[in-house]
Amino acid sequence: MQQIATITGKMQLTVPMRLAKKFGLKRGQKIVFAEKDGQLVLTPATELVEQLAGSLKTYRKRSSKSLDKIIEEAKEIYFKNHKV
């Protein structure tokens, strides 16, 4: 199924209602944009969280890194190993 959407002057994109309903997208939900084989791939952020679950190493000592830095490093490792 193909649908056309327009990118606004603020670089915003409205997901066509038919696709939003089909994929269960909700207002305010985060979407991950990625490139795969020269194409733009959109994935609900909840799916990315599920894919990353368990990929974070647990630290016995309290790490000096912020949680944001630990998550960013885990995403970098994940995307190096999984071509999205």
Contacts in CASP RR format, 6 or more apart in sequence:
PFRMAT RR
TARGET T0000
AUTHOR 0000-0000-0000
METHOD contacts of the structure
MODEL  1
MQQIATITGKMQLTVPMRLAKKFGLKRGQKIVFAEKDGQLVLTPATELVE
QLAGSLKTYRKRSSKSLDKIIEEAKEIYFKNHKV
1 18 0 8 1.000
1 19 0 8 1.000
3 16 0 8 1.000
3 18 0 8 1.000
3 19 0 8 1.000
4 16 0 8 1.000
5 13 0 8 1.000
5 14 0 8 1.000
5 15 0 8 1.000
5 16 0 8 1.000
6 13 0 8 1.000
6 14 0 8 1.000
7 13 0 8 1.000
15 25 0 8 1.000
19 25 0 8 1.000
23 44 0 8 1.000
24 44 0 8 1.000
25 31 0 8 1.000
25 44 0 8 1.000
29 44 0 8 1.000
29 45 0 8 1.000
29 46 0 8 1.000
30 44 0 8 1.000
30 45 0 8 1.000
31 42 0 8 1.000
31 43 0 8 1.000
31 44 0 8 1.000
31 45 0 8 1.000
32 42 0 8 1.000
32 43 0 8 1.000
32 44 0 8 1.000
32 45 0 8 1.000
32 47 0 8 1.000
32 48 0 8 1.000
33 40 0 8 1.000
33 41 0 8 1.000
33 42 0 8 1.000
34 40 0 8 1.000
34 41 0 8 1.000
34 43 0 8 1.000
34 79 0 8 1.000
34 84 0 8 1.000
35 41 0 8 1.000
35 84 0 8 1.000
36 83 0 8 1.000
36 84 0 8 1.000
41 84 0 8 1.000
43 84 0 8 1.000
51 78 0 8 1.000
51 82 0 8 1.000
52 71 0 8 1.000
52 74 0 8 1.000
52 75 0 8 1.000
52 78 0 8 1.000
55 74 0 8 1.000
55 77 0 8 1.000
55 78 0 8 1.000
56 70 0 8 1.000
56 71 0 8 1.000
56 74 0 8 1.000
63 70 0 8 1.000
65 73 0 8 1.000
END
